[in-house]
Amino acid sequence: MSLPDEAYGRLLALRSGLRRFQRWSEQQAREAGLTAAQHQLLLAVRGHPDPRGPTIGEAADYLLLRHHSAIGLVDRAEEAGLVTRTRDQHDQRVIRLGLTPVGAVKLEALSALHLEELKRLAPHLPGTWEDLDPHQPPHGLPAGLRSPALDGTQRATRISIASVYDSGEAKRGDRVLVDRLWPRGIAKRDAPFSQWLKDVAPSTGLRKWYAHDPDRFDEFSRRYRAELAAMPAKEAFAALRTQADKGDVVLLTATRDVDHSAAKVLHQILISTPA
């Protein structure tokens, strides 16, 4: 079914408005003595939920930059007296970013301007995307292709975790191995699961750093969540979430301590992530 003519006008208004806002934002940053990238970096540091500050890798994710490009940006921001680098107290190999007093003052002034501008624009924004196509359900997908929206309680009853060595009778549903390595002692012909989704597993580097040390689980969980926001893990996680919305799923891991495993982190995210 074709879109109504007004849908194109609304999309044009939305995209044009976003571009104008971006140009306005870049101009405000220049007047504050910053580049647009530096402004975004300061916001990534201050807006990061961990009070210890983000790692360079996390800042790179916020800015959609490759790691080496983010390092260059941080180098220049540090030379300009905008950010600091400190070693994590729990892991000396991890570098965290913070704001200098100068960086904090510049960001606060810019943020106040941006919030005022957004407040001014707010009355005009909803009309640019509401009812783009009255014949389409929310999110723009045909009704037959959309997964039903589930709340946290529904997801919790559909998604479970277990050791791959447990009996398949214990938990019902599509059994998905979410480890990067094949479990020891299990022949492929006897695999007690129907799917191996290794792209959703933690990276080799993160897995080796964690070494299944429960004292590192909180930090492991935070780093793993950051990895799940990047490709190809992001795509694999989206597929897993779609599968969980359609029926019962059992997340399997060879880790004996399931409560301190990547599968546990996945389970926590899945039951709290909207469809």
C-alpha positions as CSV (number, residue, x, y, z in Angstrom):
1,M,0.0,0.0,0.0
2,S,1.4,3.4,-1.0
3,L,2.2,6.1,1.5
4,P,-0.1,9.2,1.6
5,D,1.5,12.3,0.1
6,E,1.7,14.1,3.5
7,A,3.9,11.3,4.8
8,Y,6.7,12.4,2.6
9,G,6.3,16.0,3.7
10,R,6.5,15.0,7.3
11,L,9.6,12.9,6.7
12,L,11.2,15.9,4.9
13,A,10.3,18.2,7.8
14,L,11.8,15.8,10.3
15,R,15.0,15.2,8.4
16,S,15.4,18.9,7.6
17,G,14.7,19.9,11.2
18,L,17.3,17.4,12.4
19,R,19.9,18.8,10.0
20,R,19.1,22.4,11.1
21,F,19.4,21.4,14.7
22,Q,22.8,19.7,14.0
23,R,24.1,22.8,12.2
24,W,22.9,25.0,15.1
25,S,24.6,22.6,17.6
26,E,27.9,22.7,15.7
27,Q,27.8,26.5,15.6
28,Q,27.2,26.7,19.3
29,A,30.2,24.4,19.9
30,R,32.4,26.5,17.7
31,E,31.4,29.7,19.6
32,A,32.4,27.8,22.8
33,G,35.8,27.0,21.3
34,L,35.1,23.4,20.6
35,T,34.7,21.2,17.6
36,A,31.4,19.2,17.2
37,A,33.4,16.0,18.0
38,Q,34.9,17.5,21.2
39,H,31.4,18.6,22.3
40,Q,30.1,15.1,21.7
41,L,33.1,13.6,23.6
42,L,32.5,15.8,26.6
43,L,28.8,14.8,26.6
44,A,29.8,11.1,26.3
45,V,32.1,11.5,29.4
46,R,29.6,13.4,31.5
47,G,26.5,11.5,30.4
48,H,28.1,8.0,30.9
49,P,26.1,6.1,33.7
50,D,29.2,4.9,35.5
51,P,30.5,7.6,37.8
52,R,34.1,6.4,37.2
53,G,33.7,7.6,33.6
54,P,33.7,5.8,30.3
55,T,36.6,3.9,28.7
56,I,37.9,5.1,25.4
57,G,36.2,2.2,23.8
58,E,32.8,3.2,25.3
59,A,33.4,6.8,24.2
60,A,34.1,5.5,20.7
61,D,30.8,3.7,20.7
62,Y,29.0,6.9,21.7
63,L,30.7,8.8,18.9
64,L,30.4,6.0,16.3
65,L,34.2,6.1,15.8
66,R,36.8,3.4,15.4
67,H,39.0,2.9,18.4
68,H,42.1,4.5,16.9
69,S,40.1,7.6,15.8
70,A,38.7,7.9,19.3
71,I,42.2,7.8,20.8
72,G,43.2,10.7,18.5
73,L,40.2,12.7,19.5
74,V,40.9,12.1,23.2
75,D,44.6,13.0,22.7
76,R,43.6,16.4,21.2
77,A,40.9,17.0,23.8
78,E,43.5,16.2,26.6
79,E,46.0,18.7,25.0
80,A,43.2,21.3,24.9
81,G,42.7,20.8,28.7
82,L,39.2,19.4,28.3
83,V,39.5,15.8,29.5
84,T,41.6,13.7,31.8
85,R,42.7,10.1,31.7
86,T,43.0,8.0,34.8
87,R,43.6,4.3,35.5
88,D,40.7,2.3,36.8
89,Q,41.3,1.5,40.5
90,H,40.2,-2.2,40.1
91,D,42.0,-2.8,36.8
92,Q,45.1,-0.8,36.1
93,R,44.9,-1.8,32.4
94,V,41.7,0.1,32.0
95,I,41.8,3.9,31.2
96,R,38.8,6.0,32.1
97,L,38.0,9.5,30.9
98,G,36.9,12.4,33.0
99,L,36.3,16.1,32.5
100,T,38.6,18.9,33.6
101,P,37.1,22.0,35.2
102,V,37.3,23.8,31.9
103,G,35.6,21.0,30.0
104,A,32.9,20.7,32.6
105,V,32.1,24.5,32.4
106,K,32.0,24.5,28.6
107,L,29.8,21.4,28.5
108,E,27.4,22.8,31.1
109,A,26.9,26.0,29.2
110,L,26.4,24.2,25.9
111,S,24.0,21.8,27.5
112,A,21.9,24.6,28.9
113,L,21.6,26.1,25.5
114,H,20.7,22.8,23.9
115,L,18.0,22.1,26.4
116,E,16.5,25.5,25.9
117,E,16.5,25.0,22.1
118,L,14.9,21.6,22.4
119,K,12.3,23.1,24.7
120,R,11.5,25.7,22.1
121,L,11.3,23.0,19.4
122,A,9.2,20.5,21.4
123,P,5.8,21.8,20.3
124,H,6.8,21.3,16.7
125,L,8.4,17.9,16.8
126,P,5.5,15.4,17.3
127,G,3.8,16.5,14.1
128,T,6.8,15.6,12.0
129,W,6.4,11.9,12.6
130,E,3.0,11.1,14.1
131,D,0.7,9.2,11.8
132,L,3.1,9.0,8.9
133,D,0.9,6.2,7.6
134,P,-2.4,5.7,9.3
135,H,-2.6,2.2,7.8
136,Q,0.6,1.0,9.5
137,P,0.8,-0.1,13.1
138,P,3.4,1.5,15.5
139,H,7.1,1.1,14.5
140,G,6.1,0.9,10.8
141,L,6.0,-2.9,10.5
142,P,3.1,-4.8,9.0
143,A,1.1,-6.4,11.8
144,G,1.8,-9.9,10.6
145,L,5.5,-9.4,10.9
146,R,5.7,-7.7,14.3
147,S,6.6,-9.6,17.4
148,P,4.1,-9.1,20.3
149,A,5.2,-6.6,22.9
150,L,6.1,-8.3,26.1
151,D,6.6,-6.8,29.5
152,G,9.3,-7.9,31.9
153,T,7.2,-10.5,33.7
154,Q,6.2,-12.1,30.4
155,R,9.8,-12.2,29.2
156,A,11.0,-13.6,32.5
157,T,8.6,-16.6,32.1
158,R,9.7,-17.2,28.5
159,I,13.4,-16.9,28.8
160,S,15.5,-19.1,31.1
161,I,19.2,-20.0,31.5
162,A,20.9,-23.3,32.2
163,S,24.1,-25.2,32.0
164,V,24.6,-27.1,28.8
165,Y,25.3,-30.1,30.9
166,D,21.9,-30.1,32.6
167,S,19.2,-32.4,31.4
168,G,17.1,-31.1,28.6
169,E,14.0,-32.0,30.5
170,A,14.6,-29.4,33.1
171,K,13.6,-26.4,31.0
172,R,11.4,-26.2,27.9
173,G,12.0,-24.1,24.9
174,D,14.4,-23.5,22.0
175,R,17.8,-24.3,23.5
176,V,20.4,-21.9,22.3
177,L,24.1,-22.1,23.1
178,V,25.4,-18.6,23.8
179,D,29.1,-19.4,24.4
180,R,31.9,-18.6,21.9
181,L,33.6,-22.0,22.4
182,W,32.1,-25.4,21.9
183,P,31.4,-27.1,25.2
184,R,34.0,-29.7,26.2
185,G,32.9,-33.4,26.3
186,I,29.9,-32.9,24.0
187,A,30.0,-34.4,20.6
188,K,28.3,-32.4,17.9
189,R,26.0,-35.2,17.0
190,D,24.8,-35.3,20.6
191,A,24.5,-31.5,21.0
192,P,21.6,-30.8,23.5
193,F,20.7,-27.6,21.7
194,S,19.3,-26.6,18.3
195,Q,21.3,-23.4,17.8
196,W,24.7,-22.1,18.4
197,L,24.7,-18.3,18.5
198,K,28.4,-17.6,19.2
199,D,28.4,-14.1,17.8
200,V,26.3,-13.0,20.8
201,A,29.0,-14.3,23.2
202,P,31.7,-12.1,24.9
203,S,34.8,-11.4,22.9
204,T,37.8,-13.7,23.4
205,G,39.7,-10.8,25.1
206,L,36.8,-10.1,27.5
207,R,36.3,-13.8,28.3
208,K,40.0,-14.2,29.1
209,W,40.1,-11.1,31.3
210,Y,37.0,-12.2,33.2
211,A,38.3,-15.7,33.8
212,H,35.0,-16.5,35.6
213,D,36.1,-14.5,38.6
214,P,32.9,-13.6,40.5
215,D,34.6,-10.5,41.9
216,R,34.9,-9.1,38.4
217,F,31.3,-10.0,37.4
218,D,29.9,-6.4,37.7
219,E,32.7,-5.0,35.5
220,F,32.4,-7.9,33.2
221,S,28.7,-7.3,32.8
222,R,29.2,-3.6,32.0
223,R,31.9,-4.4,29.4
224,Y,29.8,-7.1,27.9
225,R,26.8,-4.9,27.5
226,A,29.0,-2.4,25.6
227,E,30.1,-5.2,23.3
228,L,26.5,-6.1,22.6
229,A,26.0,-2.6,21.2
230,A,28.5,-3.2,18.4
231,M,28.4,-5.4,15.3
232,P,28.2,-8.4,14.9
233,A,27.1,-9.0,18.5
234,K,24.4,-6.3,18.1
235,E,22.8,-8.2,15.1
236,A,23.1,-11.6,16.9
237,F,21.4,-10.1,20.0
238,A,18.6,-8.7,17.9
239,A,18.0,-12.1,16.4
240,L,18.0,-13.7,19.9
241,R,15.5,-11.1,21.2
242,T,13.2,-11.7,18.2
243,Q,13.4,-15.4,18.8
244,A,12.5,-14.9,22.5
245,D,9.5,-12.8,21.6
246,K,8.1,-15.7,19.5
247,G,8.4,-18.5,22.1
248,D,10.3,-20.0,25.0
249,V,14.1,-19.9,24.9
250,V,16.7,-21.5,27.1
251,L,20.1,-19.8,27.1
252,L,22.8,-22.4,27.5
253,T,26.3,-22.0,28.7
254,A,29.1,-24.4,29.6
255,T,29.9,-22.3,32.6
256,R,29.2,-24.1,35.8
257,D,28.5,-21.0,37.7
258,V,25.5,-19.9,35.7
259,D,24.7,-16.9,37.9
260,H,28.0,-15.3,37.1
261,S,28.0,-16.1,33.3
262,A,27.5,-14.2,30.1
263,A,24.2,-16.1,29.8
264,K,23.0,-14.5,33.0
265,V,23.8,-11.0,31.6
266,L,22.0,-11.8,28.4
267,H,19.0,-13.0,30.4
268,Q,18.9,-9.8,32.5
269,I,19.0,-7.6,29.3
270,L,16.4,-9.7,27.5
271,I,13.8,-9.5,30.2
272,S,14.3,-5.7,30.6
273,T,14.5,-4.8,26.9
274,P,11.3,-3.7,25.2
275,A,10.3,-5.4,21.9
